[in-house]
Amino acid sequence: MEWGNVSDWFSAACNAVMAGVAVYAAFNAKDWLSPKLNERKFKFADELIDQFCKLQQEGFYLHSDVKHIINTDPDLQGDADVFRKRWNAMYQRESEYRKNIINLQTTMERMELWGLHPKSHSDFKDIISCHLSLAYKIEESLSIGADETRFRLQNCFEYDRQISDYYKMVRGSHNKIMKHYSQLFID
């Protein structure tokens, strides 16, 4: 049996040192990964609450603008083509608002992948449900169309009240999550 030469011994020693460094790095990786994961969870929770706040703001401006446009007196609406374009633009904003609600719902479902769980699923589901209800009521009020003056005047006050009521529900549901992150999420 041969013992080999010095270069073989040196190579074996280097391999043993590399294996030791790899074991040491693997042992310490868990200490590095855990704070990074917690930092990412906190950032994700912060972005999620920020998205909820932006959605509430979007809902506020949309509900206000829709109430204004559906209550516009036909004698004061000005040029019919300009008014129709404003009406259609409002309809597009409602569609975008609904898309943002659904995206936020998907983000909530992704939250579980990060190991972050809401303490109260119902609070977040209520917010999304209230936003969807508001969006559908706005869509219903705008579906009459800009040119249907008779129907619009007939229904504007009813929709005005309903849209206001739905927005109050949105605002009330958001108040439930205006807390510190530790009261909203669990690890």
C-alpha positions in Angstrom: 0.0 0.0 0.0 1.4 3.4 -0.9 1.0 6.5 1.3 1.2 8.9 -1.7 3.3 11.9 -2.1 3.2 15.3 -0.4 0.8 16.8 -3.0 -1.8 14.1 -2.3 -1.5 14.7 1.4 -1.8 18.4 0.9 -4.8 18.0 -1.4 -6.5 15.7 1.2 -5.9 18.3 4.0 -7.4 21.1 1.8 -10.4 18.9 1.1 -10.9 18.3 4.8 -10.6 22.0 5.6 -13.1 22.8 2.8 -15.5 20.2 4.2 -15.2 21.8 7.7 -15.9 25.3 6.3 -18.9 24.0 4.5 -20.3 22.4 7.6 -19.6 25.6 9.6 -21.3 27.7 6.9 -24.4 25.4 6.9 -24.6 25.6 10.7 -24.5 29.4 10.7 -26.8 29.8 7.6 -29.8 29.2 9.8 -28.8 32.2 12.0 -28.5 34.3 8.8 -31.7 33.1 7.1 -34.1 33.6 10.0 -33.6 37.4 10.4 -33.7 37.8 6.6 -37.0 35.9 6.4 -38.5 37.9 9.3 -37.4 41.1 7.6 -39.1 40.0 4.4 -42.3 39.1 6.3 -42.3 42.5 7.9 -41.8 44.2 4.5 -44.6 42.0 3.0 -47.0 42.9 5.8 -46.1 46.6 5.4 -46.8 46.5 1.7 -50.0 44.6 2.2 -51.4 47.2 4.7 -50.2 50.0 2.2 -52.2 48.3 -0.6 -55.3 48.2 1.6 -54.9 51.9 2.4 -54.4 52.8 -1.3 -57.5 50.7 -2.2 -59.5 52.6 0.4 -58.3 55.9 -1.0 -59.2 54.7 -4.5 -62.6 53.7 -3.3 -63.2 57.1 -1.7 -62.4 59.1 -4.9 -64.3 56.7 -7.1 -67.4 56.8 -5.0 -67.3 60.6 -4.7 -66.8 61.0 -8.5 -69.5 58.5 -9.4 -72.0 60.2 -7.0 -71.2 63.5 -8.7 -71.6 62.2 -12.2 -74.8 60.3 -11.7 -76.4 63.3 -10.0 -75.5 65.7 -12.8 -78.6 67.5 -14.1 -78.9 66.9 -17.8 -79.4 70.6 -18.3 -76.0 71.2 -16.6 -74.0 68.4 -18.1 -72.8 70.4 -21.1 -71.7 68.9 -24.3 -73.2 65.4 -24.6 -70.1 63.9 -26.2 -67.8 65.2 -23.4 -70.2 64.0 -20.8 -70.4 60.6 -22.4 -66.6 60.4 -22.4 -66.5 61.3 -18.7 -69.1 58.7 -18.0 -67.2 56.0 -19.9 -63.9 57.0 -18.1 -65.7 56.5 -14.8 -66.8 53.1 -15.9 -63.2 52.2 -16.8 -62.1 53.5 -13.3 -64.6 51.2 -11.7 -63.3 48.2 -13.7 -59.7 49.1 -12.7 -60.8 49.4 -9.1 -62.4 45.9 -9.2 -59.2 44.5 -10.7 -57.2 46.0 -7.8 -59.5 44.4 -5.3 -59.0 41.0 -6.9 -55.2 41.5 -7.0 -55.2 42.4 -3.3 -57.2 39.2 -2.6 -54.6 37.2 -4.4 -51.9 38.9 -2.5 -53.6 37.9 0.8 -53.6 34.3 -0.4 -49.9 34.6 -1.2 -49.2 35.8 2.4 -49.5 32.3 3.7 -46.5 31.3 1.5 -44.3 33.6 3.6 -45.5 32.0 6.8 -47.5 35.1 7.8 -51.0 34.6 9.0 -53.6 37.2 9.9 -54.9 36.9 13.4 -58.4 37.6 12.1 -59.1 36.3 8.6 -62.6 37.7 8.8 -61.4 41.3 9.1 -59.5 41.1 5.9 -62.2 39.1 4.1 -64.7 41.7 5.2 -62.7 44.5 3.7 -62.4 42.8 0.4 -66.1 41.9 0.4 -67.1 45.5 1.2 -64.9 46.8 -1.6 -66.4 44.3 -4.1 -69.9 45.3 -3.0 -69.1 49.0 -3.5 -67.6 48.2 -7.0 -70.6 46.2 -8.1 -73.0 48.9 -6.9 -71.0 51.5 -8.8 -71.0 49.4 -11.9 -74.7 48.9 -11.6 -75.3 52.7 -11.2 -73.1 53.4 -14.3 -74.6 50.6 -16.4 -77.6 52.8 -17.1 -75.5 54.8 -19.5 -74.8 58.5 -20.0 -77.5 58.9 -22.7 -80.4 57.4 -20.8 -81.4 60.6 -19.1 -84.8 59.5 -18.0 -83.6 56.3 -16.3 -80.6 58.1 -14.8 -82.7 60.8 -13.2 -85.2 58.2 -12.0 -82.4 56.2 -10.2 -79.8 58.7 -9.3 -81.0 59.4 -5.7 -81.4 55.7 -5.0 -77.9 54.9 -6.2 -76.5 57.9 -4.5 -77.7 56.6 -1.1 -76.7 53.0 -1.8 -73.2 54.0 -2.9 -72.8 56.1 0.2 -73.9 53.3 2.4 -71.5 50.8 0.7 -68.7 53.3 1.1 -69.5 53.6 4.9 -69.2 49.9 5.1 -65.8 50.0 3.4 -64.5 52.7 5.7 -65.8 50.9 8.8 -64.1 47.6 7.7 -60.8 49.4 7.2 -60.9 50.8 10.8 -60.6 47.2 12.0 -57.1 46.8 10.6 -55.6 50.2 11.7 -53.5 48.5 14.3 -49.9 47.6 14.9 -48.6 44.7 12.8 -48.2 42.5 15.9 -51.9 42.8 16.5 -52.7 41.9 12.9 -50.4 39.1 12.0 -48.9 36.0 13.6 -45.7 34.3 12.5 
